[in-house]
């Protein structure tokens, strides 16, 4: 494995642990795809640093268990915003 891939995997893992980031947030931060982040932390990291990999796995498992809650909150905020826009009466 190339050195830069190992460094990227460890950097992504550190970022996820420090910020409790999701795979999507980590991908955006490091300008790589979600599948690359997942491959780095799920497949490559256990060979590089098993203890770091288990910490990342814990954070990602928590994020996965909370995913449906975050999605519901985003939908709620979307419709609250739309309702506020509809309730505004234009000045005449």
PDB file of N, CA, C and O in Angstrom:
ATOM      1  N   UNK A   1       0.856  -1.180   0.000  1.00  0.00           N
ATOM      2  CA  UNK A   1       0.000   0.000   0.000  1.00  0.00           C
ATOM      3  C   UNK A   1       0.899   1.239   0.000  1.00  0.00           C
ATOM      4  O   UNK A   1       1.924   1.278   0.680  1.00  0.00           O
ATOM      5  N   UNK A   2       0.507   2.218  -0.750  1.00  0.00           N
ATOM      6  CA  UNK A   2       1.297   3.437  -0.857  1.00  0.00           C
ATOM      7  C   UNK A   2       1.209   4.236   0.439  1.00  0.00           C
ATOM      8  O   UNK A   2       0.208   4.188   1.154  1.00  0.00           O
ATOM      9  N   UNK A   3       2.276   4.967   0.721  1.00  0.00           N
ATOM     10  CA  UNK A   3       2.357   5.721   1.974  1.00  0.00           C
ATOM     11  C   UNK A   3       1.256   6.763   2.100  1.00  0.00           C
ATOM     12  O   UNK A   3       0.691   6.942   3.179  1.00  0.00           O
ATOM     13  N   UNK A   4       0.946   7.453   1.005  1.00  0.00           N
ATOM     14  CA  UNK A   4      -0.052   8.515   1.100  1.00  0.00           C
ATOM     15  C   UNK A   4      -1.436   7.952   1.420  1.00  0.00           C
ATOM     16  O   UNK A   4      -2.254   8.633   2.039  1.00  0.00           O
ATOM     17  N   UNK A   5      -1.702   6.720   1.005  1.00  0.00           N
ATOM     18  CA  UNK A   5      -2.993   6.103   1.321  1.00  0.00           C
ATOM     19  C   UNK A   5      -3.064   5.792   2.812  1.00  0.00           C
ATOM     20  O   UNK A   5      -4.091   6.023   3.451  1.00  0.00           O
ATOM     21  N   UNK A   6      -1.975   5.268   3.363  1.00  0.00           N
ATOM     22  CA  UNK A   6      -1.933   4.989   4.800  1.00  0.00           C
ATOM     23  C   UNK A   6      -2.083   6.277   5.601  1.00  0.00           C
ATOM     24  O   UNK A   6      -2.825   6.323   6.582  1.00  0.00           O
ATOM     25  N   UNK A   7      -1.373   7.324   5.180  1.00  0.00           N
ATOM     26  CA  UNK A   7      -1.464   8.611   5.877  1.00  0.00           C
ATOM     27  C   UNK A   7      -2.879   9.170   5.807  1.00  0.00           C
ATOM     28  O   UNK A   7      -3.392   9.698   6.794  1.00  0.00           O
ATOM     29  N   UNK A   8      -3.509   9.054   4.640  1.00  0.00           N
ATOM     30  CA  UNK A   8      -4.878   9.538   4.479  1.00  0.00           C
ATOM     31  C   UNK A   8      -5.830   8.756   5.375  1.00  0.00           C
ATOM     32  O   UNK A   8      -6.710   9.343   6.003  1.00  0.00           O
ATOM     33  N   UNK A   9      -5.665   7.453   5.440  1.00  0.00           N
ATOM     34  CA  UNK A   9      -6.544   6.625   6.265  1.00  0.00           C
ATOM     35  C   UNK A   9      -6.432   7.016   7.737  1.00  0.00           C
ATOM     36  O   UNK A   9      -7.443   7.115   8.432  1.00  0.00           O
ATOM     37  N   UNK A  10      -5.219   7.236   8.209  1.00  0.00           N
ATOM     38  CA  UNK A  10      -5.013   7.629   9.605  1.00  0.00           C
ATOM     39  C   UNK A  10      -5.544   9.039   9.844  1.00  0.00           C
ATOM     40  O   UNK A  10      -6.153   9.299  10.882  1.00  0.00           O
ATOM     41  N   UNK A  11      -5.323   9.947   8.905  1.00  0.00           N
ATOM     42  CA  UNK A  11      -5.827  11.318   9.047  1.00  0.00           C
ATOM     43  C   UNK A  11      -7.349  11.346   9.092  1.00  0.00           C
ATOM     44  O   UNK A  11      -7.939  12.050   9.912  1.00  0.00           O
ATOM     45  N   UNK A  12      -7.977  10.586   8.220  1.00  0.00           N
ATOM     46  CA  UNK A  12      -9.438  10.515   8.212  1.00  0.00           C
ATOM     47  C   UNK A  12      -9.941   9.932   9.521  1.00  0.00           C
ATOM     48  O   UNK A  12     -10.919  10.419  10.089  1.00  0.00           O
ATOM     49  N   UNK A  13      -9.275   8.893   9.999  1.00  0.00           N
ATOM     50  CA  UNK A  13      -9.678   8.264  11.260  1.00  0.00           C
ATOM     51  C   UNK A  13      -9.569   9.250  12.419  1.00  0.00           C
ATOM     52  O   UNK A  13     -10.477   9.343  13.245  1.00  0.00           O
ATOM     53  N   UNK A  14      -8.468   9.978  12.480  1.00  0.00           N
ATOM     54  CA  UNK A  14      -8.302  10.977  13.541  1.00  0.00           C
ATOM     55  C   UNK A  14      -9.404  12.028  13.477  1.00  0.00           C
ATOM     56  O   UNK A  14      -9.960  12.415  14.504  1.00  0.00           O
ATOM     57  N   UNK A  15      -9.714  12.483  12.277  1.00  0.00           N
ATOM     58  CA  UNK A  15     -10.763  13.495  12.100  1.00  0.00           C
ATOM     59  C   UNK A  15     -12.118  12.961  12.564  1.00  0.00           C
ATOM     60  O   UNK A  15     -12.856  13.659  13.260  1.00  0.00           O
ATOM     61  N   UNK A  16     -12.440  11.745  12.187  1.00  0.00           N
ATOM     62  CA  UNK A  16     -13.728  11.157  12.575  1.00  0.00           C
ATOM     63  C   UNK A  16     -13.826  11.028  14.086  1.00  0.00           C
ATOM     64  O   UNK A  16     -14.871  11.321  14.667  1.00  0.00           O
ATOM     65  N   UNK A  17     -12.753  10.594  14.724  1.00  0.00           N
ATOM     66  CA  UNK A  17     -12.763  10.415  16.180  1.00  0.00           C
ATOM     67  C   UNK A  17     -12.859  11.761  16.894  1.00  0.00           C
ATOM     68  O   UNK A  17     -13.637  11.905  17.838  1.00  0.00           O
ATOM     69  N   UNK A  18     -12.077  12.748  16.456  1.00  0.00           N
ATOM     70  CA  UNK A  18     -12.055  14.049  17.126  1.00  0.00           C
ATOM     71  C   UNK A  18     -13.374  14.799  16.999  1.00  0.00           C
ATOM     72  O   UNK A  18     -13.801  15.472  17.937  1.00  0.00           O
ATOM     73  N   UNK A  19     -14.023  14.685  15.839  1.00  0.00           N
ATOM     74  CA  UNK A  19     -15.214  15.495  15.586  1.00  0.00           C
ATOM     75  C   UNK A  19     -16.510  14.696  15.564  1.00  0.00           C
ATOM     76  O   UNK A  19     -17.583  15.266  15.368  1.00  0.00           O
ATOM     77  N   UNK A  20     -16.422  13.376  15.764  1.00  0.00           N
ATOM     78  CA  UNK A  20     -17.595  12.499  15.633  1.00  0.00           C
ATOM     79  C   UNK A  20     -18.254  12.683  14.271  1.00  0.00           C
ATOM     80  O   UNK A  20     -19.480  12.672  14.153  1.00  0.00           O
ATOM     81  N   UNK A  21     -17.435  12.850  13.261  1.00  0.00           N
ATOM     82  CA  UNK A  21     -17.916  13.136  11.910  1.00  0.00           C
ATOM     83  C   UNK A  21     -18.522  11.900  11.263  1.00  0.00           C
ATOM     84  O   UNK A  21     -18.183  10.765  11.600  1.00  0.00           O
ATOM     85  N   UNK A  22     -19.417  12.150  10.334  1.00  0.00           N
ATOM     86  CA  UNK A  22     -19.976  11.079   9.523  1.00  0.00           C
ATOM     87  C   UNK A  22     -19.039  10.817   8.347  1.00  0.00           C
ATOM     88  O   UNK A  22     -18.116  11.590   8.089  1.00  0.00           O
ATOM     89  N   UNK A  23     -19.286   9.729   7.647  1.00  0.00           N
ATOM     90  CA  UNK A  23     -18.487   9.412   6.464  1.00  0.00           C
ATOM     91  C   UNK A  23     -18.621  10.533   5.437  1.00  0.00           C
ATOM     92  O   UNK A  23     -17.644  10.915   4.793  1.00  0.00           O
ATOM     93  N   UNK A  24     -19.824  11.051   5.292  1.00  0.00           N
ATOM     94  CA  UNK A  24     -20.062  12.127   4.324  1.00  0.00           C
ATOM     95  C   UNK A  24     -19.272  13.384   4.694  1.00  0.00           C
ATOM     96  O   UNK A  24     -18.681  14.020   3.821  1.00  0.00           O
ATOM     97  N   UNK A  25     -19.258  13.745   5.977  1.00  0.00           N
ATOM     98  CA  UNK A  25     -18.513  14.928   6.411  1.00  0.00           C
ATOM     99  C   UNK A  25     -17.015  14.734   6.204  1.00  0.00           C
ATOM    100  O   UNK A  25     -16.321  15.653   5.767  1.00  0.00           O
ATOM    101  N   UNK A  26     -16.519  13.541   6.517  1.00  0.00           N
ATOM    102  CA  UNK A  26     -15.097  13.257   6.330  1.00  0.00           C
ATOM    103  C   UNK A  26     -14.725  13.295   4.850  1.00  0.00           C
ATOM    104  O   UNK A  26     -13.666  13.804   4.484  1.00  0.00           O
ATOM    105  N   UNK A  27     -15.590  12.760   4.012  1.00  0.00           N
ATOM    106  CA  UNK A  27     -15.324  12.770   2.571  1.00  0.00           C
ATOM    107  C   UNK A  27     -15.237  14.197   2.047  1.00  0.00           C
ATOM    108  O   UNK A  27     -14.366  14.519   1.239  1.00  0.00           O
ATOM    109  N   UNK A  28     -16.138  15.041   2.507  1.00  0.00           N
ATOM    110  CA  UNK A  28     -16.128  16.439   2.071  1.00  0.00           C
ATOM    111  C   UNK A  28     -14.866  17.146   2.556  1.00  0.00           C
ATOM    112  O   UNK A  28     -14.247  17.896   1.801  1.00  0.00           O
ATOM    113  N   UNK A  29     -14.482  16.915   3.802  1.00  0.00           N
ATOM    114  CA  UNK A  29     -13.310  17.558   4.393  1.00  0.00           C
ATOM    115  C   UNK A  29     -12.026  17.174   3.650  1.00  0.00           C
ATOM    116  O   UNK A  29     -11.163  18.021   3.422  1.00  0.00           O
ATOM    117  N   UNK A  30     -11.903  15.894   3.275  1.00  0.00           N
ATOM    118  CA  UNK A  30     -10.679  15.412   2.646  1.00  0.00           C
ATOM    119  C   UNK A  30     -10.769  15.357   1.120  1.00  0.00           C
ATOM    120  O   UNK A  30      -9.844  14.889   0.456  1.00  0.00           O
ATOM    121  N   UNK A  31     -11.875  15.833   0.573  1.00  0.00           N
ATOM    122  CA  UNK A  31     -12.079  15.889  -0.885  1.00  0.00           C
ATOM    123  C   UNK A  31     -11.901  14.528  -1.561  1.00  0.00           C
ATOM    124  O   UNK A  31     -11.244  14.405  -2.594  1.00  0.00           O
ATOM    125  N   UNK A  32     -12.505  13.520  -0.947  1.00  0.00           N
ATOM    126  CA  UNK A  32     -12.528  12.179  -1.533  1.00  0.00           C
ATOM    127  C   UNK A  32     -13.967  11.683  -1.502  1.00  0.00           C
ATOM    128  O   UNK A  32     -14.833  12.317  -0.900  1.00  0.00           O
ATOM    129  N   UNK A  33     -14.219  10.565  -2.141  1.00  0.00           N
ATOM    130  CA  UNK A  33     -15.579  10.038  -2.172  1.00  0.00           C
ATOM    131  C   UNK A  33     -15.915   9.327  -0.862  1.00  0.00           C
ATOM    132  O   UNK A  33     -15.031   8.963  -0.088  1.00  0.00           O
ATOM    133  N   UNK A  34     -17.216   9.140  -0.635  1.00  0.00           N
ATOM    134  CA  UNK A  34     -17.664   8.419   0.556  1.00  0.00           C
ATOM    135  C   UNK A  34     -17.153   6.985   0.529  1.00  0.00           C
ATOM    136  O   UNK A  34     -16.799   6.429   1.569  1.00  0.00           O
ATOM    137  N   UNK A  35     -17.114   6.389  -0.648  1.00  0.00           N
ATOM    138  CA  UNK A  35     -16.636   5.007  -0.741  1.00  0.00           C
ATOM    139  C   UNK A  35     -15.146   4.913  -0.417  1.00  0.00           C
ATOM    140  O   UNK A  35     -14.698   3.909   0.137  1.00  0.00           O
ATOM    141  N   UNK A  36     -14.381   5.940  -0.753  1.00  0.00           N
ATOM    142  CA  UNK A  36     -12.957   5.957  -0.407  1.00  0.00           C
ATOM    143  C   UNK A  36     -12.779   6.056   1.097  1.00  0.00           C
ATOM    144  O   UNK A  36     -11.942   5.358   1.669  1.00  0.00           O
ATOM    145  N   UNK A  37     -13.556   6.914   1.745  1.00  0.00           N
ATOM    146  CA  UNK A  37     -13.483   7.038   3.206  1.00  0.00           C
ATOM    147  C   UNK A  37     -13.839   5.705   3.843  1.00  0.00           C
ATOM    148  O   UNK A  37     -13.149   5.233   4.747  1.00  0.00           O
ATOM    149  N   UNK A  38     -14.912   5.109   3.369  1.00  0.00           N
ATOM    150  CA  UNK A  38     -15.341   3.836   3.943  1.00  0.00           C
ATOM    151  C   UNK A  38     -14.282   2.757   3.734  1.00  0.00           C
ATOM    152  O   UNK A  38     -13.992   1.996   4.656  1.00  0.00           O
ATOM    153  N   UNK A  39     -13.708   2.681   2.554  1.00  0.00           N
ATOM    154  CA  UNK A  39     -12.660   1.699   2.262  1.00  0.00           C
ATOM    155  C   UNK A  39     -11.444   1.938   3.152  1.00  0.00           C
ATOM    156  O   UNK A  39     -10.854   0.988   3.667  1.00  0.00           O
ATOM    157  N   UNK A  40     -11.067   3.204   3.336  1.00  0.00           N
ATOM    158  CA  UNK A  40      -9.917   3.526   4.179  1.00  0.00           C
ATOM    159  C   UNK A  40     -10.133   3.086   5.619  1.00  0.00           C
ATOM    160  O   UNK A  40      -9.263   2.445   6.209  1.00  0.00           O
ATOM    161  N   UNK A  41     -11.287   3.427   6.191  1.00  0.00           N
ATOM    162  CA  UNK A  41     -11.485   3.153   7.619  1.00  0.00           C
ATOM    163  C   UNK A  41     -11.968   1.735   7.894  1.00  0.00           C
ATOM    164  O   UNK A  41     -11.733   1.215   8.985  1.00  0.00           O
ATOM    165  N   UNK A  42     -12.633   1.098   6.943  1.00  0.00           N
ATOM    166  CA  UNK A  42     -13.163  -0.241   7.188  1.00  0.00           C
ATOM    167  C   UNK A  42     -12.198  -1.345   6.755  1.00  0.00           C
ATOM    168  O   UNK A  42     -12.112  -2.380   7.416  1.00  0.00           O
ATOM    169  N   UNK A  43     -11.483  -1.144   5.671  1.00  0.00           N
ATOM    170  CA  UNK A  43     -10.613  -2.201   5.146  1.00  0.00           C
ATOM    171  C   UNK A  43      -9.133  -1.957   5.417  1.00  0.00           C
ATOM    172  O   UNK A  43      -8.422  -2.864   5.850  1.00  0.00           O
ATOM    173  N   UNK A  44      -8.672  -0.750   5.168  1.00  0.00           N
ATOM    174  CA  UNK A  44      -7.237  -0.484   5.268  1.00  0.00           C
ATOM    175  C   UNK A  44      -6.783  -0.206   6.690  1.00  0.00           C
ATOM    176  O   UNK A  44      -5.730  -0.683   7.111  1.00  0.00           O
ATOM    177  N   UNK A  45      -7.570   0.560   7.430  1.00  0.00           N
ATOM    178  CA  UNK A  45      -7.149   0.980   8.769  1.00  0.00           C
ATOM    179  C   UNK A  45      -6.918  -0.186   9.735  1.00  0.00           C
ATOM    180  O   UNK A  45      -5.964  -0.126  10.511  1.00  0.00           O
ATOM    181  N   UNK A  46      -7.737  -1.243   9.729  1.00  0.00           N
ATOM    182  CA  UNK A  46      -7.459  -2.358  10.645  1.00  0.00           C
ATOM    183  C   UNK A  46      -6.084  -2.995  10.437  1.00  0.00           C
ATOM    184  O   UNK A  46      -5.512  -3.535  11.384  1.00  0.00           O
ATOM    185  N   UNK A  47      -5.544  -2.943   9.222  1.00  0.00           N
ATOM    186  CA  UNK A  47      -4.207  -3.480   8.962  1.00  0.00           C
ATOM    187  C   UNK A  47      -3.126  -2.503   9.407  1.00  0.00           C
ATOM    188  O   UNK A  47      -2.024  -2.916   9.769  1.00  0.00           O
ATOM    189  N   UNK A  48      -3.435  -1.217   9.380  1.00  0.00           N
ATOM    190  CA  UNK A  48      -2.461  -0.186   9.736  1.00  0.00           C
ATOM    191  C   UNK A  48      -2.421   0.021  11.247  1.00  0.00           C
ATOM    192  O   UNK A  48      -1.351  -0.002  11.856  1.00  0.00           O
ATOM    193  N   UNK A  49      -3.602   0.223  11.852  1.00  0.00           N
ATOM    194  CA  UNK A  49      -3.697   0.534  13.283  1.00  0.00           C
ATOM    195  C   UNK A  49      -5.019  -0.013  13.825  1.00  0.00           C
ATOM    196  O   UNK A  49      -6.034   0.683  13.793  1.00  0.00           O
ATOM    197  N   UNK A  50      -5.017  -1.249  14.321  1.00  0.00           N
ATOM    198  CA  UNK A  50      -6.264  -1.889  14.766  1.00  0.00           C
ATOM    199  C   UNK A  50      -6.989  -1.151  15.891  1.00  0.00           C
ATOM    200  O   UNK A  50      -8.220  -1.120  15.908  1.00  0.00           O
ATOM    201  N   UNK A  51      -6.256  -0.562  16.824  1.00  0.00           N
ATOM    202  CA  UNK A  51      -6.923   0.136  17.935  1.00  0.00           C
ATOM    203  C   UNK A  51      -7.625   1.399  17.435  1.00  0.00           C
ATOM    204  O   UNK A  51      -8.730   1.712  17.876  1.00  0.00           O
ATOM    205  N   UNK A  52      -6.992   2.113  16.528  1.00  0.00           N
ATOM    206  CA  UNK A  52      -7.611   3.298  15.932  1.00  0.00           C
ATOM    207  C   UNK A  52      -8.840   2.892  15.119  1.00  0.00           C
ATOM    208  O   UNK A  52      -9.853   3.590  15.120  1.00  0.00           O
ATOM    209  N   UNK A  53      -8.741   1.771  14.436  1.00  0.00           N
ATOM    210  CA  UNK A  53      -9.863   1.273  13.637  1.00  0.00           C
ATOM    211  C   UNK A  53     -11.067   0.954  14.513  1.00  0.00           C
ATOM    212  O   UNK A  53     -12.204   1.211  14.119  1.00  0.00           O
ATOM    213  N   UNK A  54     -10.831   0.398  15.694  1.00  0.00           N
ATOM    214  CA  UNK A  54     -11.963   0.076  16.580  1.00  0.00           C
ATOM    215  C   UNK A  54     -12.619   1.342  17.120  1.00  0.00           C
ATOM    216  O   UNK A  54     -13.836   1.375  17.305  1.00  0.00           O
ATOM    217  N   UNK A  55     -11.829   2.381  17.373  1.00  0.00           N
ATOM    218  CA  UNK A  55     -12.400   3.651  17.825  1.00  0.00           C
ATOM    219  C   UNK A  55     -13.260   4.276  16.726  1.00  0.00           C
ATOM    220  O   UNK A  55     -14.349   4.782  16.999  1.00  0.00           O
ATOM    221  N   UNK A  56     -12.778   4.241  15.504  1.00  0.00           N
ATOM    222  CA  UNK A  56     -13.539   4.779  14.374  1.00  0.00           C
ATOM    223  C   UNK A  56     -14.809   3.970  14.178  1.00  0.00           C
ATOM    224  O   UNK A  56     -15.876   4.535  13.934  1.00  0.00           O
ATOM    225  N   UNK A  57     -14.702   2.653  14.283  1.00  0.00           N
ATOM    226  CA  UNK A  57     -15.868   1.783  14.120  1.00  0.00           C
ATOM    227  C   UNK A  57     -16.948   2.147  15.136  1.00  0.00           C
ATOM    228  O   UNK A  57     -18.135   2.151  14.810  1.00  0.00           O
ATOM    229  N   UNK A  58     -16.537   2.452  16.365  1.00  0.00           N
ATOM    230  CA  UNK A  58     -17.497   2.833  17.406  1.00  0.00           C
ATOM    231  C   UNK A  58     -18.215   4.133  17.023  1.00  0.00           C
ATOM    232  O   UNK A  58     -19.439   4.217  17.130  1.00  0.00           O
ATOM    233  N   UNK A  59     -17.468   5.136  16.582  1.00  0.00           N
ATOM    234  CA  UNK A  59     -18.071   6.416  16.184  1.00  0.00           C
ATOM    235  C   UNK A  59     -19.028   6.211  15.015  1.00  0.00           C
ATOM    236  O   UNK A  59     -20.132   6.754  15.016  1.00  0.00           O
ATOM    237  N   UNK A  60     -18.616   5.436  14.026  1.00  0.00           N
ATOM    238  CA  UNK A  60     -19.467   5.215  12.858  1.00  0.00           C
ATOM    239  C   UNK A  60     -20.717   4.413  13.215  1.00  0.00           C
ATOM    240  O   UNK A  60     -21.783   4.633  12.639  1.00  0.00           O
ATOM    241  N   UNK A  61     -20.586   3.481  14.167  1.00  0.00           N
ATOM    242  CA  UNK A  61     -21.767   2.728  14.609  1.00  0.00           C
ATOM    243  C   UNK A  61     -22.765   3.639  15.314  1.00  0.00           C
ATOM    244  O   UNK A  61     -23.973   3.509  15.116  1.00  0.00           O
ATOM    245  N   UNK A  62     -22.265   4.561  16.138  1.00  0.00           N
ATOM    246  CA  UNK A  62     -23.144   5.524  16.809  1.00  0.00           C
ATOM    247  C   UNK A  62     -23.828   6.408  15.767  1.00  0.00           C
ATOM    248  O   UNK A  62     -25.033   6.647  15.844  1.00  0.00           O
ATOM    249  N   UNK A  63     -23.059   6.890  14.796  1.00  0.00           N
ATOM    250  CA  UNK A  63     -23.637   7.723  13.735  1.00  0.00           C
ATOM    251  C   UNK A  63     -24.711   6.968  12.967  1.00  0.00           C
ATOM    252  O   UNK A  63     -25.750   7.528  12.619  1.00  0.00           O
ATOM    253  N   UNK A  64     -24.453   5.704  12.708  1.00  0.00           N
ATOM    254  CA  UNK A  64     -25.431   4.906  11.962  1.00  0.00           C
ATOM    255  C   UNK A  64     -26.710   4.722  12.766  1.00  0.00           C
ATOM    256  O   UNK A  64     -27.808   4.758  12.211  1.00  0.00           O
ATOM    257  N   UNK A  65     -26.568   4.525  14.077  1.00  0.00           N
ATOM    258  CA  UNK A  65     -27.756   4.330  14.908  1.00  0.00           C
ATOM    259  C   UNK A  65     -28.564   5.616  15.053  1.00  0.00           C
ATOM    260  O   UNK A  65     -29.763   5.559  15.325  1.00  0.00           O
ATOM    261  N   UNK A  66     -27.928   6.772  14.877  1.00  0.00           N
ATOM    262  CA  UNK A  66     -28.616   8.060  14.998  1.00  0.00           C
ATOM    263  C   UNK A  66     -29.057   8.618  13.646  1.00  0.00           C
ATOM    264  O   UNK A  66     -29.690   9.672  13.587  1.00  0.00           O
ATOM    265  N   UNK A  67     -28.732   7.934  12.585  1.00  0.00           N
ATOM    266  CA  UNK A  67     -28.985   8.448  11.236  1.00  0.00           C
ATOM    267  C   UNK A  67     -30.453   8.762  10.988  1.00  0.00           C
ATOM    268  O   UNK A  67     -30.778   9.803  10.417  1.00  0.00           O
ATOM    269  N   UNK A  68     -31.334   7.875  11.410  1.00  0.00           N
ATOM    270  CA  UNK A  68     -32.763   8.095  11.162  1.00  0.00           C
ATOM    271  C   UNK A  68     -33.285   9.305  11.932  1.00  0.00           C
ATOM    272  O   UNK A  68     -34.219   9.970  11.486  1.00  0.00           O
ATOM    273  N   UNK A  69     -32.690   9.590  13.077  1.00  0.00           N
ATOM    274  CA  UNK A  69     -33.105  10.755  13.870  1.00  0.00           C
ATOM    275  C   UNK A  69     -32.687  12.041  13.167  1.00  0.00           C
ATOM    276  O   UNK A  69     -33.474  12.982  13.063  1.00  0.00           O
ATOM    277  N   UNK A  70     -31.436  12.079  12.682  1.00  0.00           N
ATOM    278  CA  UNK A  70     -30.956  13.271  11.973  1.00  0.00           C
ATOM    279  C   UNK A  70     -31.764  13.527  10.710  1.00  0.00           C
ATOM    280  O   UNK A  70     -32.051  14.677  10.379  1.00  0.00           O
ATOM    281  N   UNK A  71     -32.131  12.464  10.003  1.00  0.00           N
ATOM    282  CA  UNK A  71     -32.940  12.621   8.795  1.00  0.00           C
ATOM    283  C   UNK A  71     -34.304  13.191   9.112  1.00  0.00           C
ATOM    284  O   UNK A  71     -34.808  14.045   8.383  1.00  0.00           O
ATOM    285  N   UNK A  72     -34.909  12.723  10.200  1.00  0.00           N
ATOM    286  CA  UNK A  72     -36.214  13.239  10.604  1.00  0.00           C
ATOM    287  C   UNK A  72     -36.141  14.695  11.015  1.00  0.00           C
ATOM    288  O   UNK A  72     -37.050  15.472  10.726  1.00  0.00           O
ATOM    289  N   UNK A  73     -35.063  15.068  11.689  1.00  0.00           N
ATOM    290  CA  UNK A  73     -34.908  16.458  12.112  1.00  0.00           C
ATOM    291  C   UNK A  73     -34.726  17.369  10.900  1.00  0.00           C
ATOM    292  O   UNK A  73     -35.259  18.479  10.872  1.00  0.00           O
ATOM    293  N   UNK A  74     -33.980  16.909   9.908  1.00  0.00           N
ATOM    294  CA  UNK A  74     -33.770  17.714   8.700  1.00  0.00           C
ATOM    295  C   UNK A  74     -35.087  17.925   7.967  1.00  0.00           C
ATOM    296  O   UNK A  74     -35.359  19.018   7.470  1.00  0.00           O
ATOM    297  N   UNK A  75     -35.900  16.882   7.900  1.00  0.00           N
ATOM    298  CA  UNK A  75     -37.204  17.002   7.241  1.00  0.00           C
ATOM    299  C   UNK A  75     -38.095  17.962   8.007  1.00  0.00           C
ATOM    300  O   UNK A  75     -38.791  18.781   7.407  1.00  0.00           O
ATOM    301  N   UNK A  76     -38.076  17.867   9.322  1.00  0.00           N
ATOM    302  CA  UNK A  76     -38.890  18.749  10.163  1.00  0.00           C
ATOM    303  C   UNK A  76     -38.498  20.208   9.945  1.00  0.00           C
ATOM    304  O   UNK A  76     -39.358  21.069   9.761  1.00  0.00           O
ATOM    305  N   UNK A  77     -37.196  20.479   9.966  1.00  0.00           N
ATOM    306  CA  UNK A  77     -36.721  21.848   9.757  1.00  0.00           C
ATOM    307  C   UNK A  77     -37.098  22.357   8.370  1.00  0.00           C
ATOM    308  O   UNK A  77     -37.445  23.527   8.207  1.00  0.00           O
ATOM    309  N   UNK A  78     -37.030  21.489   7.381  1.00  0.00           N
ATOM    310  CA  UNK A  78     -37.390  21.880   6.017  1.00  0.00           C
ATOM    311  C   UNK A  78     -38.835  22.350   5.958  1.00  0.00           C
ATOM    312  O   UNK A  78     -39.131  23.405   5.397  1.00  0.00           O
ATOM    313  N   UNK A  79     -39.731  21.562   6.539  1.00  0.00           N
ATOM    314  CA  UNK A  79     -41.141  21.913   6.461  1.00  0.00           C
ATOM    315  C   UNK A  79     -41.503  23.079   7.378  1.00  0.00           C
ATOM    316  O   UNK A  79     -42.423  23.836   7.068  1.00  0.00           O
ATOM    317  N   UNK A  80     -40.802  23.239   8.498  1.00  0.00           N
ATOM    318  CA  UNK A  80     -41.029  24.415   9.334  1.00  0.00           C
ATOM    319  C   UNK A  80     -40.637  25.672   8.567  1.00  0.00           C
ATOM    320  O   UNK A  80     -41.332  26.686   8.630  1.00  0.00           O
ATOM    321  N   UNK A  81     -39.536  25.603   7.852  1.00  0.00           N
ATOM    322  CA  UNK A  81     -39.087  26.750   7.058  1.00  0.00           C
ATOM    323  C   UNK A  81     -40.104  27.065   5.963  1.00  0.00           C
ATOM    324  O   UNK A  81     -40.426  28.229   5.727  1.00  0.00           O
ATOM    325  N   UNK A  82     -40.606  26.028   5.299  1.00  0.00           N
ATOM    326  CA  UNK A  82     -41.609  26.245   4.251  1.00  0.00           C
ATOM    327  C   UNK A  82     -42.884  26.854   4.821  1.00  0.00           C
ATOM    328  O   UNK A  82     -43.484  27.729   4.196  1.00  0.00           O
ATOM    329  N   UNK A  83     -43.305  26.402   5.999  1.00  0.00           N
ATOM    330  CA  UNK A  83     -44.513  26.942   6.629  1.00  0.00           C
ATOM    331  C   UNK A  83     -44.321  28.410   6.996  1.00  0.00           C
ATOM    332  O   UNK A  83     -45.246  29.210   6.851  1.00  0.00           O
ATOM    333  N   UNK A  84     -43.133  28.769   7.470  1.00  0.00           N
ATOM    334  CA  UNK A  84     -42.862  30.160   7.811  1.00  0.00           C
ATOM    335  C   UNK A  84     -42.930  31.034   6.563  1.00  0.00           C
ATOM    336  O   UNK A  84     -43.450  32.149   6.611  1.00  0.00           O
ATOM    337  N   UNK A  85     -42.412  30.536   5.459  1.00  0.00           N
ATOM    338  CA  UNK A  85     -42.458  31.286   4.204  1.00  0.00           C
ATOM    339  C   UNK A  85     -43.899  31.449   3.721  1.00  0.00           C
ATOM    340  O   UNK A  85     -44.263  32.509   3.212  1.00  0.00           O
ATOM    341  N   UNK A  86     -44.719  30.412   3.876  1.00  0.00           N
ATOM    342  CA  UNK A  86     -46.118  30.471   3.423  1.00  0.00           C
ATOM    343  C   UNK A  86     -46.952  31.407   4.293  1.00  0.00           C
ATOM    344  O   UNK A  86     -47.905  32.018   3.810  1.00  0.00           O
ATOM    345  N   UNK A  87     -46.602  31.521   5.560  1.00  0.00           N
ATOM    346  CA  UNK A  87     -47.381  32.335   6.490  1.00  0.00           C
ATOM    347  C   UNK A  87     -47.053  33.818   6.400  1.00  0.00           C
ATOM    348  O   UNK A  87     -47.761  34.641   6.979  1.00  0.00           O
ATOM    349  N   UNK A  88     -46.004  34.167   5.694  1.00  0.00           N
ATOM    350  CA  UNK A  88     -45.665  35.581   5.530  1.00  0.00           C
ATOM    351  C   UNK A  88     -46.654  36.210   4.561  1.00  0.00           C
ATOM    352  O   UNK A  88     -46.880  35.702   3.462  1.00  0.00           O
ATOM    353  N   UNK A  89     -47.228  37.300   4.977  1.00  0.00           N
ATOM    354  CA  UNK A  89     -48.195  38.011   4.141  1.00  0.00           C
ATOM    355  C   UNK A  89     -47.471  39.180   3.485  1.00  0.00           C
ATOM    356  O   UNK A  89     -46.841  39.980   4.177  1.00  0.00           O
ATOM    357  N   UNK A  90     -47.550  39.292   2.166  1.00  0.00           N
ATOM    358  CA  UNK A  90     -46.867  40.411   1.506  1.00  0.00           C
ATOM    359  C   UNK A  90     -47.531  41.737   1.858  1.00  0.00           C
ATOM    360  O   UNK A  90     -48.754  41.817   1.979  1.00  0.00           O
ATOM    361  N   UNK A  91     -46.722  42.767   2.018  1.00  0.00           N
ATOM    362  CA  UNK A  91     -47.237  44.114   2.311  1.00  0.00           C
ATOM    363  C   UNK A  91     -47.834  44.722   1.050  1.00  0.00           C
ATOM    364  O   UNK A  91     -47.264  44.624  -0.036  1.00  0.00           O
ATOM    365  N   UNK A  92     -48.982  45.346   1.214  1.00  0.00           N
ATOM    366  CA  UNK A  92     -49.631  45.970   0.057  1.00  0.00           C
ATOM    367  C   UNK A  92     -49.706  47.445   0.228  1.00  0.00           C
ATOM    368  O   UNK A  92     -50.221  48.142  -0.646  1.00  0.00           O
TER     369      UNK A  92
END
